[in-house]
Amino acid sequence: MMGSDRSSLVKPMPLSMARAGAILGAGLIAAAGLAYVAEREQTAAPSAKPTLMLLTTLPLVFGEQFGLEGGGSPALKALETRYTVNPVGVADSATLKQGKLLLMAHPLAQPAEALVDLDRWVRKGGRLLLLADPLLEWPSERPLGDTLRPPPAFADTGLLRHWGLRLDSPDERGPMSRRLGGYEVLTNSPGALAGRCPVSRDGLVARCRIGKGEATIVADADFLNVEDLDGPTDKHLDALLAELSALGT
């Protein structure tokens, strides 16, 4: 179990333009997520599937223009075979009350208050799958600096360090085969994890028991881009579902 001292998560900072942009981006993502949920509720039959909260900057729920007409990515469609997916914009206490399972797929840097809420939620029994990519290779048509473009690297503003982990950037760039969820997957410039939690031999996955909850951290998010990776990707979404299933609900 990691320590319960939360001082490392609470570091008030001035509201810089970059931070304000991140908050704006999170608000736009949340608004689009609400539109997605409303649209699904109008067309879908009642479901007994467990709820999966999804917090991401990647174009999984909608394309880069935030249109719903595309029907979602292959990753979203795979998730919807097992879960009622609820897109969210921030991991604060009000949001986390909605469920016990959260997928953070290359998220924006969370405000300090939300990090404290997230840590507390996990310690009380929450289950988290965090895809923390230190060198994202996902193509984007949006210019650098656009608040709706996925950030080039996962911004660890203290969460991983608080849980006793270190995330390192890759020594080499390019496609690399890794094990995830019991499957062979193709990653793109994956990072490496190290620290107090059990970590896989290749450094891709860390599995942490935190209080009454669990957090699985994966040092790559590009493996979800099954349509653009240059190599076999037929087991990638099975791997994602396997990791979520291992966390339970």
DOLUM-926587 format. One record per residue: residue in three letters; chain; x, y, z of N, C-alpha, C in turn. Coordinates in pm, whole numbers, plus 32768, in hexadecimal, padded with zeros to 4 digits. Example, Ala and Ser with C-alpha at 12.3 -4.5 7.8 and 13.67 -1.06 7.14 Angstrom:
BEGIN
SITE    aa   ch    n.X    n.Y    n.Z   ca.X   ca.Y   ca.Z    c.X    c.Y    c.Z
SITE   ALA    A   8527   7DC7   830C   84CE   7E3E   830C   8528   7EB6   830C
SITE   SER    A   8505   7F1F   82C4   8557   7F96   82CA   850A   8003   8313
END
This chain:
BEGIN
SITE    aa   ch    n.X    n.Y    n.Z   ca.X   ca.Y   ca.Z    c.X    c.Y    c.Z
SITE   MET    A   8056   7F89   8000   8000   8000   8000   8059   807C   8000
SITE   MET    A   8035   80DE   7FAE   8083   8158   7FA9   8062   81AE   8021
SITE   GLY    A   80B7   8210   8040   809F   8269   80B0   8025   82BF   809A
SITE   SER    A   7FEB   82F2   8107   7F70   833E   80FD   7F87   83D5   8100
SITE   ASP    A   8003   8402   8108   8021   8491   8109   8001   84CD   8082
SITE   ARG    A   7FA8   8531   807F   7F7C   856C   8001   7FBE   85F2   7FE5
SITE   SER    A   8020   8616   8036   805C   869A   8024   809D   86A9   7F9D
SITE   SER    A   80D2   863B   7F66   8115   8643   7EE4   80B4   865A   7E73
SITE   LEU    A   8032   8648   7E8D   7FCF   865D   7E24   7F95   86E8   7E26
SITE   VAL    A   7FA6   8730   7E93   7F68   87B3   7E9F   7FD3   881D   7E98
SITE   LYS    A   7FE8   8855   7E23   804A   88BE   7E0F   8007   892F   7DC3
SITE   PRO    A   7FC6   898D   7E09   7F81   89F8   7DC5   7FDF   8A42   7D68
SITE   MET    A   7FAA   8A68   7CF3   7FFC   8AAE   7C92   7FA8   8B1B   7C51
SITE   PRO    A   7FE8   8B83   7C1A   7F9C   8BEC   7BD7   7F58   8BB3   7B5C
SITE   LEU    A   7EE7   8BEF   7B37   7E9A   8BC1   7AC5   7EDB   8BF6   7A47
SITE   SER    A   7F41   8BB0   7A15   7F89   8BD8   799D   7F31   8BC6   7924
SITE   MET    A   7F5B   8BFF   78B3   7F0F   8BEF   7837   7F07   8B5C   780F
SITE   ALA    A   7F75   8B11   7826   7F74   8A83   7802   7F10   8A37   7857
SITE   ARG    A   7F0F   8A56   78DA   7EB2   8A10   7932   7E22   8A37   7912
SITE   ALA    A   7E0C   8AB8   78F4   7D87   8AE4   78CE   7D59   8A9F   784F
SITE   GLY    A   7DB8   8A8E   77F1   7D95   8A46   7776   7D71   89B6   7791
SITE   ALA    A   7DBA   8978   77EE   7D9C   88ED   7810   7D11   88E1   784E
SITE   ILE    A   7CEF   8941   78A5   7C6A   8940   78E3   7BFF   8954   7879
SITE   LEU    A   7C17   89B0   781A   7BB9   89C5   77AD   7BA9   8946   775B
SITE   GLY    A   7C19   8905   773D   7C12   8888   76F1   7BC2   881F   773A
SITE   ALA    A   7BD7   8813   77BD   7B8C   87B1   780C   7AF7   87D1   7809
SITE   GLY    A   7AD6   8852   780E   7A4A   8879   7809   7A0A   8856   7785
SITE   LEU    A   7A51   886B   7718   7A1C   8847   7694   7A0B   87B0   7686
SITE   ILE    A   7A6C   8765   76BA   7A62   86D4   76B6   79EA   86A4   7707
SITE   ALA    A   79D8   86E0   777D   7967   86BA   77D1   78E3   86D9   778D
SITE   ALA    A   78D9   874F   774D   785E   8774   770A   783F   8715   7697
SITE   ALA    A   78A7   86F3   764A   7892   8694   75DE   786C   860B   7614
SITE   GLY    A   78A7   85E6   7686   7884   8567   76C4   77F2   8563   76EE
SITE   LEU    A   77BF   85D1   7726   7732   85D7   774C   76D9   85C9   76D1
SITE   ALA    A   7702   8606   7663   76B4   85F8   75E7   76B4   8567   75B8
SITE   TYR    A   7726   8525   75C5   772F   8498   759F   76D2   8442   75F5
SITE   VAL    A   76D6   8457   767A   7680   8409   76D3   75ED   8421   76B4
SITE   ALA    A   75C8   84A0   769D   753C   84BF   767E   7511   847C   75FD
SITE   GLU    A   7568   847E   7599   7547   8440   7519   7536   83A9   7527
SITE   ARG    A   758D   836A   7577   7584   82D9   758B   7505   82B5   75DA
SITE   GLU    A   74E2   830A   763C   746C   82ED   768D   73EC   82F2   763B
SITE   GLN    A   73EC   8342   75D2   7376   834E   757F   7365   82D5   7522
SITE   THR    A   73D3   8290   7505   73CC   8226   74A2   73E3   819B   74DA
SITE   ALA    A   741D   8190   7551   7442   810E   7587   73D8   80D8   75E5
SITE   ALA    A   73C9   8054   75E5   736F   8013   7643   73B1   800E   76CD
SITE   PRO    A   7361   8000   7738   739B   7FF4   77BE   7402   7F84   77C5
SITE   SER    A   746F   7F9B   780D   74DC   7F3B   7811   7504   7F1E   78A1
SITE   ALA    A   752A   7E9F   78B8   755A   7E78   793C   75F2   7E78   7941
SITE   LYS    A   7630   7EAE   78D9   76C2   7EB1   78D5   76F8   7F0E   7941
SITE   PRO    A   776B   7EED   797B   77A7   7F47   79DE   77D5   7FC9   799D
SITE   THR    A   77DA   8032   79ED   7803   80B5   79BC   789B   80BF   79B6
SITE   LEU    A   78CD   80F5   7948   795B   8113   7939   7969   81A8   791D
SITE   MET    A   79A5   81EF   7979   79C3   827C   7960   7A3E   8284   7907
SITE   LEU    A   7A39   82D9   78A3   7AA6   82E6   7842   7AD2   8377   783D
SITE   LEU    A   7B50   838E   7862   7B8C   8413   785D   7C02   840D   77FE
SITE   THR    A   7BFA   8454   778D   7C62   8447   7727   7C6C   84C4   76D2
SITE   THR    A   7CE2   84DB   769B   7CF5   8542   7635   7CFB   8504   75AA
SITE   LEU    A   7CFA   8481   75A2   7D06   843C   7522   7C7F   8439   74DA
SITE   PRO    A   7C7F   8434   7457   7C00   8433   740C   7BBE   83AB   740E
SITE   LEU    A   7B94   8381   7484   7B55   82FE   7494   7ABE   8304   7489
SITE   VAL    A   7A81   8367   74CA   79F0   8374   74CA   79C1   83BE   744D
SITE   PHE    A   7A0B   8425   7426   79EA   8475   73B2   7A6C   849A   736E
SITE   GLY    A   7A61   84C6   72EF   7AD8   84ED   72A5   7B10   8571   72D6
SITE   GLU    A   7B76   859F   7294   7BB7   861B   72BF   7B5D   8695   72B4
SITE   GLN    A   7AF4   868D   7263   7A96   86FC   7258   7A20   86ED   72B7
SITE   PHE    A   7A25   8686   730F   79BE   866E   7373   7935   8654   7336
SITE   GLY    A   7934   860D   72C4   78B5   85E6   7288   788F   855A   72B3
SITE   LEU    A   780D   8542   72C6   77DC   84BF   72F0   77B7   8467   727A
SITE   GLU    A   77BB   84A2   7203   7789   8457   7190   77E1   83E0   716B
SITE   GLY    A   785F   83E0   7199   78BA   8373   7175   789D   82F1   71BE
SITE   GLY    A   7851   82F6   722A   782D   827C   7271   7894   824C   72D4
SITE   GLY    A   7900   8298   72E7   7964   8271   734A   79D2   821B   730E
SITE   SER    A   7A40   8211   7358   7AB5   81C7   732C   7AA3   8132   7346
SITE   PRO    A   7AF9   80DD   730A   7AF5   804E   732A   7B07   8034   73C0
SITE   ALA    A   7B58   8085   7402   7B6C   8073   7493   7AE9   808D   74DD
SITE   LEU    A   7AA2   80F6   74B9   7A22   8112   74FB   79BE   80A1   74E4
SITE   LYS    A   79B8   8072   746A   795A   8006   744A   797A   7F88   749A
SITE   ALA    A   79FA   7F6C   74AB   7A21   7EF8   74FC   79F9   7F0D   758E
SITE   LEU    A   7A10   7F82   75C2   79EB   7F9F   764C   7954   7F92   7661
SITE   GLU    A   7907   7FBB   75FE   7876   7FB8   760C   783D   7F2B   7606
SITE   THR    A   788C   7EC9   75DF   785C   7E3E   75E5   7856   7E0D   7675
SITE   ARG    A   78A0   7E4D   76CF   78A7   7E21   775C   7870   7E88   77BE
SITE   TYR    A   7874   7F08   7798   7859   7F72   77F9   77F8   7FDA   77C0
SITE   THR    A   77B7   8020   781C   7773   809D   77FA   77DB   810B   780B
SITE   VAL    A   780A   8142   779C   7879   81A0   779F   7844   822D   77BB
SITE   ASN    A   787F   826D   781E   7858   82F3   7847   78D0   8350   783B
SITE   PRO    A   78DC   839D   77CD   794C   83F9   77BF   7944   8469   7826
SITE   VAL    A   79B7   8489   7863   79BF   84F2   78C8   7A32   854F   78A7
SITE   GLY    A   7A31   85C6   78E4   7A96   8629   78C4   7AFE   8640   792F
SITE   VAL    A   7AE3   8613   79AB   7B42   8629   7A18   7B2A   85BD   7A82
SITE   ALA    A   7B93   8598   7AC9   7B88   852E   7B2E   7B75   856A   7BB8
SITE   ASP    A   7B0C   85BC   7BC9   7AF1   85F6   7C4C   7A8B   85A2   7C97
SITE   SER    A   7A70   85C7   7D13   7A1C   8574   7D68   798E   8567   7D33
SITE   ALA    A   7957   85D3   7CFC   78CF   85CE   7CC7   78C5   856B   7C54
SITE   THR    A   792C   8569   7BFF   792D   850C   7B8E   7941   847D   7BBB
SITE   LEU    A   799E   8467   7C17   79C2   83DF   7C3F   7955   8398   7C8D
SITE   LYS    A   78F2   83E3   7CBD   7880   83A5   7D00   782B   8353   7CA0
SITE   GLN    A   7841   8365   7C1E   77EE   8324   7BBA   7810   8290   7BA6
SITE   GLY    A   7880   8262   7BD9   78A3   81D7   7BC2   791D   81AB   7C11
SITE   LYS    A   7943   812E   7BFB   79B6   80F2   7C3F   7A26   80CC   7BE0
SITE   LEU    A   7A14   80E8   7B5E   7A79   80C1   7AFC   7A93   8136   7A9F
SITE   LEU    A   7B12   815C   7A91   7B39   81D1   7A42   7BAB   81AD   79E4
SITE   LEU    A   7B9A   81CF   7965   7C04   81C4   7902   7C33   8251   78E0
SITE   MET    A   7CB0   826F   7903   7CEE   82EE   78DD   7D51   82D0   786E
SITE   ALA    A   7D2A   82F2   77F3   7D7C   82D2   777E   7DC2   8350   774F
SITE   HIS    A   7E3D   8361   777A   7E8E   83D7   7759   7E3F   8456   7778
SITE   PRO    A   7E1F   846B   77F8   7DCC   84DE   781E   7E1B   8560   7823
SITE   LEU    A   7DD1   85CE   782B   7E0E   864E   784A   7E44   864B   78D9
SITE   ALA    A   7EA3   86A3   78F5   7ED1   86B4   797F   7E5A   86E0   79D4
SITE   GLN    A   7E45   869C   7A42   7DD2   86B9   7A98   7DF5   8726   7AFE
SITE   PRO    A   7D93   877B   7B20   7DAB   87DE   7B89   7DD3   879A   7C0C
SITE   ALA    A   7E1B   87E1   7C61   7E4C   87A8   7CDE   7DDA   8770   7D32
SITE   GLU    A   7D6A   87B7   7D37   7CF9   8789   7D87   7CC2   8705   7D52
SITE   ALA    A   7CBF   86F8   7CCD   7C8D   867C   7C91   7CEB   8608   7CAC
SITE   LEU    A   7D6E   8621   7CB1   7DCC   85B7   7CD0   7DB6   8582   7D5D
SITE   VAL    A   7D9A   85DC   7DBA   7D7C   85B1   7E43   7CFC   855E   7E44
SITE   ASP    A   7C97   858A   7DF9   7C19   853F   7DF1   7C2F   84B6   7DB4
SITE   LEU    A   7C80   84AF   7D4B   7C9B   8430   7D08   7CE4   83D0   7D64
SITE   ASP    A   7D48   8402   7DAA   7D93   83AF   7E08   7D36   837A   7E76
SITE   ARG    A   7CE1   83CE   7EA9   7C83   83A5   7F13   7C20   833D   7EDD
SITE   TRP    A   7BF0   8353   7E63   7B90   82F7   7E25   7BCD   826B   7E15
SITE   VAL    A   7C4A   8265   7DE7   7C8D   81E3   7DD8   7C9F   81A2   7E61
SITE   ARG    A   7CCB   81ED   7EC2   7CE4   81B5   7F47   7C65   817E   7F87
SITE   LYS    A   7BF3   81B4   7F61   7B75   8184   7F98   7B3A   810F   7F4A
SITE   GLY    A   7B82   80E1   7EE1   7B53   806C   7E97   7B43   807F   7E03
SITE   GLY    A   7B63   80F5   7DCF   7B57   810D   7D40   7BBC   80BC   7CF0
SITE   ARG    A   7B9B   80A5   7C71   7BF2   8059   7C17   7C16   80B2   7BA0
SITE   LEU    A   7C97   80C0   7B86   7CC8   811D   7B20   7D24   80D5   7ABE
SITE   LEU    A   7D0A   80E8   7A3C   7D68   80C1   79D3   7D98   8143   7994
SITE   LEU    A   7E18   8162   79A5   7E53   81DE   7975   7EB6   81C0   7906
SITE   LEU    A   7E9B   81F4   788E   7EF8   81EB   781F   7F48   826C   781D
SITE   ALA    A   7FC3   8264   784A   8019   82DA   785D   808C   82D2   77FA
SITE   ASP    A   807E   8312   7788   80E0   8307   771C   8144   837A   7724
SITE   PRO    A   81C5   835D   773B   8227   83C9   7745   8251   8401   76BE
SITE   LEU    A   822A   83BD   7650   824C   83EE   75CA   81DE   83BE   756A
SITE   LEU    A   8172   840A   7564   8101   83E5   7510   8124   83F9   747D
SITE   GLU    A   8107   8392   742C   8122   8397   739D   80A0   839D   734C
SITE   TRP    A   8030   83B3   738E   7FAD   83B4   734E   7FA4   842C   72F0
SITE   PRO    A   7F87   8419   726F   7F80   848B   7213   7F09   84E5   7231
SITE   SER    A   7F1C   8566   721A   7EB2   85C8   7230   7EBC   8636   71C7
SITE   GLU    A   7E48   8662   7199   7E44   86D0   7139   7E42   8757   717F
SITE   ARG    A   7E2F   8757   7201   7E2D   87D6   724B   7EBB   8808   7263
SITE   PRO    A   7ECF   888C   7260   7F56   88C2   7271   7F89   88AF   7300
SITE   LEU    A   800C   88B0   730E   8048   88AB   7393   8017   8922   73E5
SITE   GLY    A   7FF5   8908   7462   7FC2   8971   74B8   7F2C   897A   74BB
SITE   ASP    A   7EE8   8939   745E   7E55   8937   745E   7E27   88EB   74DB
SITE   THR    A   7DC9   8926   7527   7D9D   88E7   75A4   7D52   8865   758C
SITE   LEU    A   7D25   884C   7511   7CDD   87D1   74F3   7D35   8768   74B1
SITE   ARG    A   7DB4   8786   74A2   7E13   8723   746F   7E48   86D2   74E4
SITE   PRO    A   7E51   864C   74D7   7E8B   85FD   7545   7F17   862E   7566
SITE   PRO    A   7F38   863B   75E5   7FBE   866B   7609   8029   8609   75DA
SITE   PRO    A   80A0   863B   75BC   810A   85E3   7589   813E   8580   75EF
SITE   ALA    A   8126   859A   766E   8155   8540   76D8   80F5   8548   774E
SITE   PHE    A   80E8   84D9   7796   8099   84D8   7811   80DB   8533   7877
SITE   ALA    A   808C   858C   78AE   80C1   85EB   7911   80A8   85B6   799C
SITE   ASP    A   810E   857D   79DA   8101   854C   7A63   8119   85C0   7AC2
SITE   THR    A   80AE   85FC   7AF0   80BA   866E   7B4B   80C2   8644   7BDD
SITE   GLY    A   80E6   85C6   7BF4   80FE   8596   7C7B   80BC   8512   7C9D
SITE   LEU    A   805D   84E5   7C4B   8012   846D   7C6D   806A   83F0   7C70
SITE   LEU    A   80B4   83D7   7C06   8107   835F   7C02   8173   8364   7C6E
SITE   ARG    A   81AF   83D6   7C7E   8215   83E4   7CE7   81D9   83CA   7D71
SITE   HIS    A   815F   83FA   7D86   811A   83E4   7E04   8102   8350   7E1D
SITE   TRP    A   80EE   8304   7DB2   80D8   8274   7DBE   815A   8224   7DB5
SITE   GLY    A   81CB   826A   7DB5   824C   8226   7DB8   827C   81F4   7D32
SITE   LEU    A   8250   8236   7CC5   8276   820B   7C3F   82C3   8278   7BF6
SITE   ARG    A   8314   824C   7B96   835A   82A7   7B3C   833C   827C   7AAC
SITE   LEU    A   831C   82DC   7A57   8301   82C2   79CA   8371   82FE   7977
SITE   ASP    A   83BA   82A9   792F   842A   82D7   78DC   8404   82D7   7848
SITE   SER    A   843A   8338   77FF   8427   833D   776F   8478   82CD   772C
SITE   PRO    A   8450   82A5   76B2   8498   8238   7670   8524   8260   7644
SITE   ASP    A   857D   8201   7647   8604   8218   7613   8605   8219   757B
SITE   GLU    A   85A8   81CE   7540   859E   81C7   74AF   850D   81DB   7485
SITE   ARG    A   84FA   8216   740F   8474   822B   73DB   8451   81BF   7376
SITE   GLY    A   83CD   81AB   7366   839F   814D   7302   834C   80DC   733B
SITE   PRO    A   8314   8089   72E5   82BF   801A   7311   830F   7FB3   7360
SITE   MET    A   82D3   7F82   73CD   8311   7F1C   7420   82A7   7EBD   7453
SITE   SER    A   82C7   7E3D   7454   8269   7DD8   7484   8272   7DCF   751B
SITE   ARG    A   81FD   7DCB   755B   81F5   7DC2   75ED   8183   7D65   7614
SITE   ARG    A   8182   7D3B   7693   8116   7CE7   76C9   80B7   7D3D   771B
SITE   LEU    A   8036   7D2D   76FF   7FD1   7D78   7748   7F53   7D24   7752
SITE   GLY    A   7F22   7D11   77CA   7EA6   7CC6   77DC   7EAE   7C36   77AD
SITE   GLY    A   7F28   7C00   77A8   7F3A   7B77   7779   7F48   7B6A   76E4
SITE   TYR    A   7F4F   7BDB   769D   7F5A   7BDA   760B   7FD9   7C22   75DE
SITE   GLU    A   8006   7BFF   7567   8074   7C46   7527   8039   7CBE   74DF
SITE   VAL    A   8067   7D36   7500   8033   7DAE   74C0   80A6   7E00   7486
SITE   LEU    A   8083   7E51   7423   80E4   7EA8   73E3   80D6   7F33   741F
SITE   THR    A   813D   7F61   7464   813E   7FE7   749B   8192   8041   7441
SITE   ASN    A   818A   80C3   7459   81D7   8122   7408   8223   817E   7466
SITE   SER    A   82A6   816D   746B   82FC   81BB   74C5   82CB   81B5   7555
SITE   PRO    A   82BA   813D   758C   8287   8132   7615   82EE   8161   767B
SITE   GLY    A   82BC   818F   76EC   8313   81B5   775B   8332   813F   77B3
SITE   ALA    A   836A   815B   7827   838D   80F2   7887   836E   8123   7914
SITE   LEU    A   832E   80CD   7961   8309   80EB   79EB   8369   80A6   7A4C
SITE   ALA    A   837D   80E2   7ABE   83CE   80A6   7B27   839D   80DD   7BAD
SITE   GLY    A   83B3   808F   7C18   838D   80C2   7C9A   835F   8055   7CF9
SITE   ARG    A   830D   807D   7D59   82E7   8024   7DC6   8279   7FC1   7DA1
SITE   CYS    A   822B   7FDE   7D3B   81C3   7F7F   7D10   8202   7F11   7CBB
SITE   PRO    A   81C4   7E9B   7CB6   81F4   7E33   7C5B   81EF   7E65   7BCA
SITE   VAL    A   825E   7E57   7B83   826A   7E88   7AFA   8291   7E14   7A9F
SITE   SER    A   8257   7E0F   7A28   8279   7DA5   79C9   830C   7DB0   79A0
SITE   ARG    A   8343   7D41   796F   83D2   7D3D   794D   83F9   7DA7   78E8
SITE   ASP    A   83A0   7DC3   7889   83C0   7E24   7821   83A1   7EB3   784C
SITE   GLY    A   836C   7EC4   78C7   8351   7F4A   78FA   82D1   7F88   78C7
SITE   LEU    A   8282   7F3F   787A   8209   7F7A   783F   8199   7F8C   78A3
SITE   VAL    A   818A   7F2E   7901   8114   7F2C   7957   813D   7F29   79EA
SITE   ALA    A   80FD   7F7D   7A39   810C   7F7A   7ACB   8082   7F60   7B07
SITE   ARG    A   807D   7F08   7B6B   7FFE   7EE6   7BAC   800B   7F09   7C41
SITE   CYS    A   7FBD   7F69   7C6C   7FC9   7F9F   7CF2   7F4C   7F84   7D45
SITE   ARG    A   7F61   7F51   7DBE   7EF9   7F4B   7E23   7F04   7FCA   7E75
SITE   ILE    A   7E99   801A   7E76   7E9C   809B   7EB9   7E24   80A0   7F17
SITE   GLY    A   7E3C   8091   7F98   7DCD   8089   7FF5   7D76   8012   7FD4
SITE   LYS    A   7CF4   8029   7FC6   7C96   7FC0   7FA2   7C85   7FB1   7F0B
SITE   GLY    A   7CC6   8007   7EBF   7CB5   8007   7E2E   7D2F   7FD8   7DE2
SITE   GLU    A   7D27   7FE3   7D5F   7D93   7FB7   7D06   7DA4   801A   7C95
SITE   ALA    A   7E1F   8028   7C68   7E3E   8078   7BF3   7EA1   802C   7B9B
SITE   THR    A   7E7D   801C   7B1D   7ED8   7FE1   7ABB   7F05   8051   7A5F
SITE   ILE    A   7F88   8062   7A54   7FBF   80CD   7A01   800A   808E   798C
SITE   VAL    A   7FED   80BE   7914   802B   808C   7899   8077   80FF   7858
SITE   ALA    A   80F5   80E9   7836   814B   8153   7803   8140   8162   776B
SITE   ASP    A   80C8   8156   7737   80AE   816B   76A9   8019   817E   7695
SITE   ALA    A   7FF5   81D2   7635   7F69   81E1   760E   7F57   81CC   7579
SITE   ASP    A   7FC3   81CF   752D   7FBB   81C0   749C   7F84   8139   7470
SITE   PHE    A   7F8A   80D4   74C7   7F58   8050   74A0   7EC1   8052   7485
SITE   LEU    A   7E7B   80BA   74B6   7DEB   80C6   7499   7DD0   80F6   740B
SITE   ASN    A   7E34   812B   73C9   7E22   815E   7340   7E2D   80EC   72DB
SITE   VAL    A   7DCE   808F   72E4   7DD7   8013   7297   7DC9   802A   7201
SITE   GLU    A   7D93   809C   71D8   7D7E   80B5   714A   7DFC   80E9   7105
SITE   ASP    A   7E5B   8121   7150   7ECF   8160   7112   7F54   811C   712E
SITE   LEU    A   7F5A   80C4   7192   7FD8   8082   71B0   8000   8026   713D
SITE   ASP    A   8080   8025   7120   80B5   7FD5   70B1   80DF   7F4C   70E5
SITE   GLY    A   807D   7EF4   70F5   809A   7E6E   7128   801A   7E2D   7159
SITE   PRO    A   8023   7DB3   718B   7FAC   7D6C   71BA   7F72   7DAC   7238
SITE   THR    A   7EF1   7DC9   7235   7EAF   7E09   72A7   7E30   7DBF   72D0
SITE   ASP    A   7E1F   7D43   72A1   7DA0   7CFD   72B8   7D88   7CDA   734A
SITE   LYS    A   7DEF   7CDA   739E   7DDD   7CB8   742C   7DE4   7D32   7488
SITE   HIS    A   7DF5   7DA7   7450   7E08   7E1E   74A2   7D8F   7E3C   74FA
SITE   LEU    A   7D19   7E37   74C0   7CA1   7E59   750D   7C7C   7DE9   756D
SITE   ASP    A   7C9F   7D6E   754A   7C90   7D00   75AA   7CE8   7D19   7624
SITE   ALA    A   7D60   7D4B   760C   7DBD   7D6B   767A   7D84   7DD8   76D3
SITE   LEU    A   7D49   7E40   7695   7D0C   7EAC   76E2   7C9B   7E76   773A
SITE   LEU    A   7C44   7E26   7700   7BD4   7DEE   774C   7C04   7D90   77B9
SITE   ALA    A   7C6F   7D46   779E   7CA6   7CEB   7803   7CDB   7D38   787C
SITE   GLU    A   7D1E   7DA8   7863   7D53   7DF9   78D2   7CE1   7E35   7924
SITE   LEU    A   7C78   7E62   78E3   7C06   7E97   792C   7BC0   7E29   797B
SITE   SER    A   7BB2   7DB4   793E   7B70   7D44   7981   7BBE   7D1B   79FC
SITE   ALA    A   7C43   7D1E   79F4   7C97   7CF8   7A67   7C84   7D57   7ADC
SITE   LEU    A   7C5F   7DD2   7AC0   7C46   7E34   7B2B   7BBD   7E1E   7B6A
SITE   GLY    A   7B61   7DE2   7B1F   7ADA   7DCC   7B53   7A88   7E49   7B4C
SITE   THR    A   7A16   7E49   7B8E   79BB   7EBC   7B8B   7998   7EE6   7C19
END
